[in-house]
Amino acid sequence: MSQITGTTRGGSEWIPTFITALNEETCIGCGRCFKVCPRNVFDLEEREPDDDDDEDVISVMVIADANDCIGCGSCARVCPKNCHTHEPMDA
């Protein structure tokens, strides 16, 4: 099967990669991906700590709507922890 391809403004072929996963274990909840995403793909979720420590609530990014991803990859480029996994999509 062939992959979905696009064309840049300059005429070069471009293969978009779409979000498939977000590693919530390494996410620090900085919100950078949320801020740069031109769609409503991400959401900030607050969670209670897993252990019995007196830690505050933890914030992590989650994928709210992967079907809204346009494959630009902006989220992966700004993530300081490389939490995002992207793959090309078959046409």
C-alpha positions as CSV (number, residue, x, y, z in Angstrom):
1,M,0.0,0.0,0.0
2,S,1.2,3.5,-0.6
3,Q,1.5,6.2,2.1
4,I,-0.4,9.4,2.3
5,T,1.9,12.1,0.9
6,G,1.7,15.9,0.6
7,T,3.5,18.6,-1.3
8,T,5.3,21.5,0.3
9,R,4.8,25.0,-0.9
10,G,8.1,24.7,-2.8
11,G,6.9,21.5,-4.6
12,S,8.8,18.9,-2.6
13,E,7.0,15.7,-1.7
14,W,6.4,15.4,2.1
15,I,5.2,12.3,4.0
16,P,3.2,13.3,7.1
17,T,3.5,11.2,10.2
18,F,0.5,11.0,12.5
19,I,0.5,10.6,16.3
20,T,0.0,7.0,17.5
21,A,1.1,7.2,21.1
22,L,2.2,9.5,23.9
23,N,4.4,8.1,26.7
24,E,2.7,9.3,29.8
25,E,5.5,7.9,32.0
26,T,8.1,10.3,30.6
27,C,5.7,13.3,30.1
28,I,6.4,16.2,32.4
29,G,3.2,18.0,31.6
30,C,4.9,21.1,30.2
31,G,2.1,21.7,27.7
32,R,4.4,22.6,24.8
33,C,2.8,20.1,22.5
34,F,-0.7,21.4,23.4
35,K,0.4,24.9,22.6
36,V,1.9,24.2,19.2
37,C,-0.8,21.7,18.0
38,P,-3.0,23.5,15.4
39,R,-5.8,20.9,16.2
40,N,-7.4,19.6,19.3
41,V,-5.2,16.5,19.6
42,F,-4.0,16.9,23.2
43,D,-5.4,17.6,26.6
44,L,-3.8,18.2,30.0
45,E,-4.9,15.6,32.6
46,E,-4.3,15.8,36.3
47,R,-3.6,12.6,38.2
48,E,-3.0,11.6,41.8
49,P,0.5,10.3,42.5
50,D,0.7,6.4,42.5
51,D,2.4,6.0,45.8
52,D,1.5,7.3,49.3
53,D,4.0,10.2,49.3
54,D,2.8,13.7,50.0
55,E,3.3,14.8,46.4
56,D,1.0,17.2,44.7
57,V,-1.2,16.3,41.8
58,I,0.7,15.4,38.7
59,S,-0.2,16.9,35.3
60,V,0.5,14.9,32.1
61,M,-0.6,15.3,28.5
62,V,-2.9,12.7,27.0
63,I,-4.1,12.2,23.4
64,A,-7.6,13.6,23.4
65,D,-8.4,13.0,19.7
66,A,-5.7,11.2,17.5
67,N,-8.1,11.3,14.6
68,D,-7.7,15.1,14.5
69,C,-3.9,14.9,13.9
70,I,-2.8,16.4,10.6
71,G,0.6,14.8,10.7
72,C,2.7,18.0,11.0
73,G,4.9,16.7,13.8
74,S,5.1,20.0,15.6
75,C,4.4,18.3,18.9
76,A,7.4,16.0,18.6
77,R,9.7,18.8,17.7
78,V,9.0,20.8,20.9
79,C,8.8,17.9,23.3
80,P,11.8,18.0,25.7
81,K,11.3,14.3,26.7
82,N,10.5,12.8,23.3
83,C,7.2,11.4,24.5
84,H,5.5,11.3,21.1
85,T,5.4,8.4,18.7
86,H,4.4,9.1,15.0
87,E,3.9,6.9,12.0
88,P,3.0,7.5,8.4
89,M,-0.4,6.4,7.3
90,D,-1.4,4.2,4.4
91,A,-3.6,5.8,1.8
